[in-house]
């Protein structure tokens, strides 16, 4: 368990902590409650983005508030609220899984707990994922910590008491868990797209009891001559996190899986519509714009498409409600973001594009150096992209490709950033960094 390193070099560290304390105490607010932020689209709220740093460095220190080393491995996004940061970690072999709670101002560890021990976790079979990739979900009176098939708990964020846990919702992830939970009203919504079972389920967030569970109805088209899924079912897995949207007064949960995307009635889990596609490894949450769902369908060779949402959007809408379909040049594991009518995303190799949300037409294209797995965030009209080499590229979300800044830390990241009270949090492979504008 690490000790936070504070970086003065501005005025004095004590003064900085006092200043941050006063700003954070704005702070019973939940600034970044889930993987994709306060509105499930990776856009920071204006009050949290105000004063967010654009430039920083580790040596010499610039706008670097603190950093702390983390035990174990994980790609979960730091969720932030009420002056506290929550994230998960796991041993490389998956036998132990932990939760962290840190003080937002100083990085001091407030709580570090071993939640689950696993005698024989399924091997990841890849070098990208970890056993702590799903992010927590946070609200004022609870934090929900999720490790996919290995377990889910509700904790009291003040006392750290475990209020309920579930270890009986299972699938074979085959290459590790990735889907994060979301909260909607009194429900905690979880996604399981394994090789043996694929379903979305909603739990009563107060009791942990199952409210509904809906299996995917996908025709994966992957059976061999003996009726057995090819590649042990590898083409059935996915890692996406859902989002919710209101259509004609009713809430829907939109979820992208392997070979198909779905919408479910939020209250009951009833399947409302589906759209077939040819991709797998879906990991991007859906976006919404002017009565349309924007879906990224997978990893390599993914499609980006727009689905019209209206009362008639029911059943299989593959041929009836797709407004446009961009079939190449789309992002892989890094999710798109939507800013001022532009869908901005990067492929794994750093080729970044902006697409018109209404037509799917490409507006501009540029190139960043590095390998991009983490999803970007949006703040103050800027898009922050972190890569596996330790660089964060800051682009202007404008009418052309424009690099505002390029910043380097000592190691790379596959976790997406988060934002709270003018502070930017970057989780690298072994550390968590807090960045904040400070006077020189």
C-alpha angles and dihedrals in degrees: 000000000000133000117227117248113213121206120213118176093120110068109314131315092237092055090048092053090051091050093047090046091057093047095044092051084073066077122111077090117108100229103177108015101169146009093288101037134246097325098032091247102091093251117135118228114252094245091054096043094051109116094002111164120252097184131041142149138190098216111060091020113244123171088343109140100176144324132204133194115237128216113238129351136297146142098208113135115245106251115206136201142138091011095305135107124212128195141145136234138181140193114266091252093048096237093123129036124191142189124216130202115190135183107253095216100049109013090240112158108245096174136005117176138174103229105173138022118196121198096199113010115187111259114255094226091204140068097228107064130062136197089253104052101117112088127228124254116226136197134161098276103025146034118205114210116197134186100171114240091000094069152290129229138184113218132188104243093213103043097023089226116153107238097184140345137196125201097159100080101094149170137150104261088189092195099033135279121294112155115103127213124250131199125229119173105305095344133096106204119207131185125211117183103166132152093257103032133023122189147128119230137185124211129197097254093215099049105020091233119145112256097177140348124193125189121219112255093205123146097217094186090214105117120126125218090281094053093253121132111256121243090019089292095304091145090061100061126099139168106207128139116218130229134204130237134178115233119182091340096310126103120234132192109220115200131175117213137169112298093355145040124216145195121211131190103256097220098048110015091238111159110247105175143348137197123202122224137167101238139094138194090055109184108156121101114232121259127212132215132169096333096322135107116221111209133189107200107202150315120291114026091005125171126230113208144166122227120197111233116210140122091282093056095107135128121357105355097171094117100026112046107030106115096185137352124202106198103186143030094043132137123276116205095341109089125231123247129208122226126168094335094315124113105211122191143147132224119228090265095056100259102144124196139183118214129191107249093214100048108016089235116149111248100183144342133208141166132243123186121245142031116302121204101139118085118243129240132215126228131159092353091306130112119218116207120184122196138199092255094064099260126127114202116204113203130184110241092225141120094290140028107280127168110210097179144346118208132184134209126185095262140021135256143220094179119092120243126251134204137214134162095345093313126118119210120204121185112203126185093282108006144051116223128199115203125191137163109260135175116255 
